[in-house]
């Protein structure tokens, strides 16, 4: 199912999650993004698929400094 512009879910819609860092998964014991995506897929009666993976290392967004003027 896919969502078309009017918000309708069709037969090819798939729900996926943005994966968390392994260190965060180890710290919390689970990937909350994946858990939310799986629950949403179940509620919408659509498939959940793991389509994304993490490659390499990047700074956490909460550590990126924004300068306010």
trRosetta pair geometry for C-beta under 8 A, 3 or more apart (Angstrom, degrees):
i j d omega theta_ij theta_ji phi_ij phi_ji
1 9 4.6 34 159 164 134 84
1 10 4.5 168 -151 87 67 39
1 11 4.8 -4 -77 -95 67 3
1 12 5.4 144 -27 43 9 27
1 13 2.9 -29 96 13 81 95
1 14 7.7 152 57 -37 64 47
1 44 7.9 -147 79 144 144 112
1 46 5.1 -100 46 -114 121 114
2 9 7.5 -180 87 -154 16 52
2 10 4.9 -14 44 51 63 107
2 12 4.9 -9 -27 81 93 88
2 13 4.8 168 -77 -77 25 66
2 14 7.9 -14 -87 7 72 69
3 7 6.3 -21 -165 -146 104 33
3 8 6.9 153 -147 75 55 40
3 9 5.7 -26 -89 -96 71 61
3 10 7.5 -169 -71 9 21 81
3 13 6.0 72 -36 -109 69 120
4 7 7.6 -46 72 22 59 17
4 8 5.1 -7 43 57 100 96
4 10 6.4 62 -26 -26 102 119
9 13 4.9 -43 -160 -20 91 158
9 44 6.1 -179 -111 -178 166 113
9 46 6.5 -111 -176 -63 132 129
10 13 6.1 133 58 -32 57 94
13 44 7.2 -84 114 137 140 133
13 46 4.5 -58 97 -135 104 145
13 47 7.6 159 97 34 60 78
14 41 7.9 -2 -166 -116 45 119
14 46 6.6 -159 -100 156 27 113
14 47 5.1 -30 -117 79 78 100
14 48 7.4 121 -169 -122 73 19
14 49 5.1 -19 -171 18 125 115
14 51 7.4 92 130 -41 133 134
15 37 5.1 174 145 -172 106 86
15 38 7.7 172 101 -82 124 25
15 40 5.4 -176 -151 94 159 106
15 41 4.0 -146 43 -74 133 97
15 44 7.0 124 -42 47 132 134
15 46 5.9 110 -14 94 99 117
15 47 7.2 180 26 94 73 48
15 48 5.1 -38 75 -104 95 70
15 49 7.7 138 69 22 45 65
16 37 6.1 -20 148 -165 15 148
16 48 7.1 134 -90 -163 43 65
16 49 5.7 -40 -86 75 96 70
16 50 6.7 122 -141 -122 95 23
16 51 4.4 -47 -118 23 154 109
16 52 6.2 114 153 0 130 98
17 31 6.9 114 131 135 149 121
17 33 4.3 133 -172 134 112 93
17 34 4.3 -155 50 -89 168 53
17 36 7.1 124 -110 63 115 84
17 37 3.8 -131 -65 -6 96 149
17 38 7.7 -30 -40 -28 127 74
17 48 8.0 18 -20 -164 96 107
17 50 7.4 -30 40 -115 92 68
17 52 7.3 -130 86 47 50 112
18 33 5.4 -85 61 -178 67 154
18 52 6.2 -25 -119 84 48 155
19 31 6.4 -40 -144 -149 66 146
19 33 6.8 -167 -107 75 21 134
19 34 7.1 27 -107 -55 66 107
19 50 7.9 51 -67 -154 113 99
19 52 5.9 -159 -5 104 97 97
19 53 6.2 15 13 -130 151 36
19 54 5.2 -116 90 -32 120 96
20 24 4.5 -96 160 82 121 128
20 25 5.4 145 86 -54 113 86
20 31 4.9 -174 22 -133 110 89
20 32 7.2 61 -38 32 142 74
20 33 5.9 156 -38 12 94 118
20 34 8.0 -100 3 -11 95 96
21 24 4.6 91 62 6 86 102
21 25 7.0 -154 94 -6 45 85
21 54 6.6 124 -103 -124 52 171
21 60 7.8 -71 -17 -85 140 98
22 25 5.5 -54 -147 37 36 112
22 26 6.2 36 155 -18 68 104
22 54 7.6 -141 -28 59 82 145
23 26 5.8 -53 -148 38 31 110
23 27 6.2 33 152 -23 64 107
24 27 5.5 -51 -143 35 33 114
24 28 6.1 5 166 5 68 110
24 31 7.9 81 103 -110 99 68
25 28 6.6 -69 -139 52 24 90
25 29 7.5 -96 172 78 55 6
25 30 6.6 -54 -152 159 78 8
25 31 5.1 -20 -106 -68 108 81
26 29 7.6 28 -170 -74 22 37
28 32 6.9 -43 128 -33 154 103
30 34 7.6 -125 167 61 86 108
30 35 6.0 47 146 -45 126 128
31 34 4.0 52 97 13 114 115
31 35 6.6 163 89 -16 60 84
32 35 5.4 -52 -144 37 38 114
32 36 6.2 39 156 -20 69 103
33 36 6.0 -54 -149 36 28 109
33 37 6.3 26 153 -17 63 109
34 37 5.7 -56 -145 39 31 111
34 38 6.2 31 157 -19 66 107
34 50 7.6 4 -125 -100 114 98
35 38 6.0 -54 -146 36 28 110
35 39 6.4 27 155 -17 62 108
36 39 5.8 -59 -149 38 29 111
36 40 6.2 30 154 -20 65 108
37 40 5.7 -54 -145 37 30 112
37 41 6.3 33 155 -21 64 105
37 48 5.9 121 133 -137 93 114
38 41 5.7 -52 -148 35 30 113
38 42 6.5 31 153 -19 63 105
38 48 4.9 15 -109 -102 62 171
39 42 5.7 -56 -151 36 31 111
39 43 6.4 29 153 -17 66 107
40 43 5.7 -56 -146 38 31 110
40 44 6.1 15 159 -5 67 112
41 44 6.1 -66 -142 48 27 100
41 46 5.2 -102 -151 77 74 78
41 47 6.3 -47 -163 121 127 17
41 48 3.8 -149 12 -59 169 92
42 45 7.5 24 -177 -76 31 40
42 48 7.7 -21 -39 -29 72 121
50 53 7.8 57 159 -67 101 83
59 63 5.2 -117 178 78 105 117
59 64 6.0 118 114 -65 128 84
60 63 4.7 84 66 5 87 105
60 64 7.7 -143 98 -18 49 80
61 64 5.6 -42 -156 12 45 116
